Amino acid sequence: MSYIMDKVKNSVPYIKFRIFLYGVLPRMIFPGDRPLRKNFQRIFGRPLNLDAPVTLNEKMIWLMLYDRQDFHTTCADKYAVREYFAENFGEEGLIPLLYRTTDWRDIKYENIPDCPCVIKSNSGSGWYQIVRDKNKIDFAQLRNNCKKWMHTNYYYLSNQWQYKNIKPCIMIEKLLLTRDGKLPNDYKLNFFNGKLEFVYCSIDREGENTRNIYDATWNPLHFSWVNAAKKNADVRGEDIPPPPTFQRMVEVGSEIARHFKYVRVDFYDVDGALYYGEITLHHGGGLDVFVPETYDTLLGNKLNIL
């Protein structure tokens, strides 16, 4: 009986039903911004103010709901954005793409490269699996994940419109590694009205996994901006110098930021070589928590959304 239930739960019709039940249906019953208001109240303990937003998170949610352009879909699509990066800033910064498919059934041993890689969806957030040795992959689990990614519209989970019209695919990219075999730091440049405001650094992601924040001239800023479940964690690590390619990151990010009121542009520096990461329109979906919370208002005052 358990075998039959497992087959049912992993079937495409069941997955689609579950998405409808937990994703689409609530938005049919509670249209517009009501789900966001409910989540905001739960996390921050106060009503969401969209009539006159003040904090950065409130303004982030306002942009989610009222600032929508087709170009935003291109930026959120992790496959389509590669062409945008290549045409505007050069192909040398692209992470090598080793395989791509629109059928989750293609994720099998012979299609996985022999080198370390990342298998990920182009149409969601946090949907990926790092593979250092394909001989250690649980393919049943991996294909099940890929199937869910292909049949889940992230818009209905996050209310972020830019994901709604992405045509899903599965990508396999080369895993970026430094000379010592570690994942490179992830530099997330946050731009307000075209100006670099601060850099959110994700450091030693497979080790201590710390987060440091710096201003545009690399002075430390002592706040965190994380998921509510992690707000009491000590996430800051020892200070680090700016990466060798930092100026180029700022140049590329500033050019992209011309199109947005707020945008986060991610980069990697691998032993002095620059690679493009992602373009994120709404950090944390407007629901990440500041510690200390005064920074939510302080930074919100710096962002003009009109």
C-alpha positions as CSV (number, residue, x, y, z in Angstrom):
1,M,0.0,0.0,0.0
2,S,2.8,2.5,0.9
3,Y,4.4,1.8,-2.6
4,I,1.1,2.7,-4.3
5,M,0.7,5.8,-2.2
6,D,4.3,6.9,-3.0
7,K,3.5,6.4,-6.7
8,V,0.4,8.5,-6.4
9,K,2.1,11.3,-4.5
10,N,4.9,11.6,-7.0
11,S,2.5,11.5,-10.0
12,V,2.1,14.7,-12.1
13,P,-1.7,14.9,-11.6
14,Y,-1.2,14.8,-7.8
15,I,1.5,17.4,-7.9
16,K,-0.7,19.7,-10.0
17,F,-3.6,19.1,-7.6
18,R,-1.4,20.0,-4.6
19,I,-0.2,23.2,-6.3
20,F,-3.8,24.2,-7.1
21,L,-4.9,23.4,-3.5
22,Y,-2.1,25.2,-1.7
23,G,-1.1,27.8,-4.3
24,V,-3.7,28.7,-6.8
25,L,-6.9,28.2,-4.8
26,P,-6.0,30.6,-1.9
27,R,-5.5,33.4,-4.5
28,M,-8.8,32.6,-6.0
29,I,-10.5,32.8,-2.6
30,F,-8.3,35.7,-1.4
31,P,-7.5,37.7,-4.5
32,G,-5.0,40.6,-4.8
33,D,-2.8,41.4,-1.8
34,R,-4.6,39.6,0.9
35,P,-2.2,36.7,1.2
36,L,0.7,39.1,1.5
37,R,-1.1,41.2,4.1
38,K,-1.7,38.1,6.1
39,N,2.0,36.9,5.9
40,F,3.3,40.4,6.7
41,Q,1.1,40.7,9.8
42,R,2.2,37.3,11.0
43,I,5.9,38.0,10.5
44,F,6.1,41.7,11.6
45,G,3.2,41.9,14.0
46,R,1.7,44.9,12.3
47,P,-0.6,45.6,9.3
48,L,1.0,46.1,5.9
49,N,0.9,49.7,4.8
50,L,0.6,49.9,1.0
51,D,-1.2,53.3,0.9
52,A,1.9,55.1,2.2
53,P,4.7,52.5,2.5
54,V,7.6,53.6,4.7
55,T,9.9,50.6,5.4
56,L,12.0,48.9,2.8
57,N,10.0,45.7,3.1
58,E,6.7,47.6,2.6
59,K,8.1,49.3,-0.4
60,M,9.4,46.0,-1.7
61,I,5.9,44.5,-1.6
62,W,4.5,47.6,-3.2
63,L,6.9,47.1,-6.1
64,M,5.9,43.5,-6.3
65,L,2.2,44.4,-6.7
66,Y,2.4,47.6,-8.8
67,D,5.6,47.6,-10.8
68,R,5.3,44.9,-13.5
69,Q,7.1,44.8,-16.9
70,D,7.8,42.1,-19.4
71,F,11.5,42.8,-18.9
72,H,11.1,41.6,-15.3
73,T,10.2,38.2,-16.6
74,T,13.5,38.0,-18.6
75,C,15.5,39.0,-15.5
76,A,13.8,36.3,-13.3
77,D,14.2,33.6,-15.9
78,K,17.7,32.1,-15.1
79,Y,18.0,30.8,-18.6
80,A,16.7,33.8,-20.6
81,V,18.8,36.2,-18.5
82,R,22.0,34.6,-19.8
83,E,21.3,36.1,-23.2
84,Y,20.7,39.5,-21.7
85,F,24.0,39.3,-19.8
86,A,26.0,38.1,-22.8
87,E,24.6,40.7,-25.2
88,N,25.2,43.6,-22.8
89,F,28.2,42.7,-20.8
90,G,30.1,39.8,-22.6
91,E,29.9,36.1,-22.6
92,E,33.0,35.6,-20.6
93,G,31.0,36.2,-17.4
94,L,28.5,33.5,-18.0
95,I,28.7,30.3,-15.9
96,P,29.2,27.5,-18.4
97,L,25.9,25.8,-19.3
98,L,26.5,22.1,-19.7
99,Y,23.0,20.8,-20.4
100,R,19.4,22.0,-20.7
101,T,16.1,20.2,-21.0
102,T,12.3,20.9,-20.8
103,D,11.7,17.3,-19.8
104,W,12.5,16.1,-16.2
105,R,12.8,12.6,-17.5
106,D,16.1,13.6,-19.2
107,I,17.7,14.0,-15.8
108,K,19.5,10.6,-15.9
109,Y,23.0,9.4,-15.4
110,E,24.2,9.7,-19.0
111,N,23.1,13.3,-19.3
112,I,24.9,14.4,-16.1
113,P,28.4,15.8,-16.7
114,D,31.4,14.1,-15.1
115,C,32.5,17.3,-13.5
116,P,31.0,19.0,-10.4
117,C,27.9,20.8,-11.4
118,V,24.6,22.5,-10.3
119,I,21.2,21.2,-11.5
120,K,18.6,23.8,-11.2
121,S,15.3,25.2,-12.3
122,N,15.1,28.4,-14.3
123,S,11.8,29.4,-12.9
124,G,11.9,29.4,-9.1
125,S,14.0,30.5,-6.2
126,G,16.2,28.0,-4.2
127,W,15.4,25.2,-6.6
128,Y,18.8,23.6,-7.2
129,Q,21.0,20.6,-6.3
130,I,24.8,20.7,-6.1
131,V,26.5,17.6,-7.6
132,R,30.1,16.9,-6.9
133,D,30.0,13.2,-7.9
134,K,27.2,12.0,-10.2
135,N,27.8,8.4,-8.9
136,K,26.4,9.5,-5.6
137,I,23.1,11.0,-6.9
138,D,19.8,9.6,-5.8
139,F,18.2,9.8,-9.2
140,A,14.7,8.9,-8.1
141,Q,14.7,11.8,-5.6
142,L,16.4,14.2,-8.1
143,R,13.9,13.5,-10.9
144,N,11.1,13.9,-8.4
145,N,12.4,17.3,-7.5
146,C,12.8,18.3,-11.1
147,K,9.3,17.1,-11.9
148,K,8.0,19.3,-9.1
149,W,10.0,22.3,-10.4
150,M,8.7,21.8,-13.9
151,H,5.0,21.7,-12.7
152,T,5.1,24.5,-10.1
153,N,4.5,28.1,-11.0
154,Y,6.6,30.0,-8.4
155,Y,4.2,33.0,-8.8
156,Y,1.5,31.1,-7.0
157,L,3.9,30.4,-4.1
158,S,5.5,33.9,-3.8
159,N,3.1,36.4,-5.4
160,Q,6.0,37.7,-7.4
161,W,4.5,38.4,-10.9
162,Q,7.8,38.1,-12.8
163,Y,7.8,34.3,-12.4
164,K,4.3,33.8,-13.7
165,N,5.1,33.6,-17.5
166,I,8.5,31.9,-17.4
167,K,8.6,28.8,-19.6
168,P,10.2,26.2,-17.2
169,C,13.3,24.2,-18.0
170,I,16.0,22.3,-16.1
171,M,19.6,23.6,-16.4
172,I,22.9,22.1,-15.5
173,E,25.7,24.5,-15.0
174,K,29.3,24.0,-14.1
175,L,29.9,24.3,-10.4
176,L,32.1,27.3,-9.7
177,L,35.0,26.4,-7.3
178,T,38.0,28.3,-6.1
179,R,41.5,27.0,-6.2
180,D,41.0,25.4,-2.8
181,G,37.9,23.6,-3.9
182,K,35.4,25.8,-2.1
183,L,32.3,27.6,-3.4
184,P,33.1,31.2,-4.2
185,N,31.5,34.0,-2.1
186,D,28.2,35.3,-3.4
187,Y,28.2,39.1,-3.7
188,K,24.6,40.6,-3.8
189,L,24.7,44.2,-4.8
190,N,21.6,46.1,-3.7
191,F,20.7,49.2,-5.8
192,F,18.2,51.9,-4.9
193,N,17.1,54.2,-7.7
194,G,20.2,53.2,-9.8
195,K,22.7,53.8,-6.9
196,L,24.6,51.0,-5.1
197,E,23.4,51.2,-1.5
198,F,25.0,48.1,0.1
199,V,26.5,44.7,-0.7
200,Y,25.2,41.6,1.0
201,C,28.0,39.0,1.1
202,S,27.3,35.2,1.4
203,I,30.6,33.7,2.7
204,D,31.8,30.1,3.0
205,R,28.3,28.8,1.9
206,E,29.2,25.1,2.6
207,G,31.1,25.9,5.8
208,E,30.2,28.5,8.4
209,N,27.8,30.2,5.9
210,T,28.1,33.7,7.3
211,R,26.6,37.0,6.0
212,N,28.5,40.3,6.0
213,I,27.0,43.6,4.7
214,Y,29.1,46.6,3.4
215,D,28.2,50.0,2.0
216,A,29.2,51.1,-1.5
217,T,32.8,51.9,-0.3
218,W,33.2,48.7,1.6
219,N,32.6,50.0,5.1
220,P,31.0,47.4,7.4
221,L,27.3,47.8,8.1
222,H,26.2,46.0,11.2
223,F,22.7,44.7,10.5
224,S,21.2,41.5,9.1
225,W,18.3,41.0,6.7
226,V,17.3,37.4,6.8
227,N,14.3,35.0,6.9
228,A,12.3,35.4,10.1
229,A,13.3,31.9,11.2
230,K,16.9,33.0,11.3
231,K,16.6,36.5,12.8
232,N,18.1,35.5,16.1
233,A,21.1,33.7,14.6
234,D,24.5,35.3,14.7
235,V,25.1,35.3,11.0
236,R,28.0,37.8,10.6
237,G,31.5,36.6,10.2
238,E,35.0,38.1,10.1
239,D,35.3,41.1,7.8
240,I,36.7,40.4,4.3
241,P,38.2,42.7,1.7
242,P,36.4,43.6,-1.5
243,P,36.9,41.1,-4.3
244,P,39.3,41.9,-7.1
245,T,36.5,42.3,-9.5
246,F,34.4,44.6,-7.3
247,Q,34.6,47.7,-9.5
248,R,33.4,45.6,-12.5
249,M,30.5,44.3,-10.4
250,V,29.5,47.9,-9.7
251,E,29.7,48.9,-13.3
252,V,27.6,46.0,-14.6
253,G,25.2,46.3,-11.7
254,S,24.7,50.0,-12.1
255,E,23.9,49.6,-15.8
256,I,21.2,47.0,-14.9
257,A,19.9,49.1,-12.1
258,R,19.0,51.9,-14.5
259,H,15.9,49.9,-15.3
260,F,14.6,49.5,-11.7
261,K,13.7,51.4,-8.6
262,Y,15.1,48.6,-6.6
263,V,17.1,45.6,-7.8
264,R,19.7,43.1,-6.5
265,V,22.4,41.9,-8.8
266,D,24.5,38.9,-7.8
267,F,28.0,38.1,-8.8
268,Y,30.8,35.6,-8.0
269,D,34.5,36.2,-8.0
270,V,36.5,33.0,-8.6
271,D,40.2,33.7,-8.0
272,G,39.9,37.1,-9.7
273,A,37.5,36.0,-12.5
274,L,34.0,37.6,-12.5
275,Y,30.8,35.6,-13.1
276,Y,27.3,36.8,-13.3
277,G,24.8,35.3,-10.8
278,E,21.1,36.4,-10.7
279,I,19.0,39.5,-11.0
280,T,16.6,39.6,-8.1
281,L,13.7,42.1,-8.1
282,H,12.4,41.6,-4.5
283,H,14.8,40.4,-1.9
284,G,13.1,37.9,0.4
285,G,9.7,38.7,-1.2
286,G,9.5,41.7,1.2
287,L,9.2,39.4,4.2
288,D,12.8,39.1,5.4
289,V,13.5,40.6,8.9
290,F,16.0,43.3,9.7
291,V,18.1,43.1,12.9
292,P,18.1,45.7,14.3
293,E,14.7,46.5,12.9
294,T,15.4,50.3,12.6
295,Y,17.3,49.6,9.4
296,D,14.0,48.6,7.8
297,T,12.8,52.3,8.1
298,L,16.3,53.8,7.6
299,L,16.8,52.1,4.3
300,G,13.1,52.5,3.3
301,N,13.6,56.2,3.6
302,K,16.3,56.0,0.9
303,L,14.2,54.2,-1.7
304,N,11.9,56.3,-3.9
305,I,9.3,54.1,-5.5
306,L,7.3,56.8,-7.3
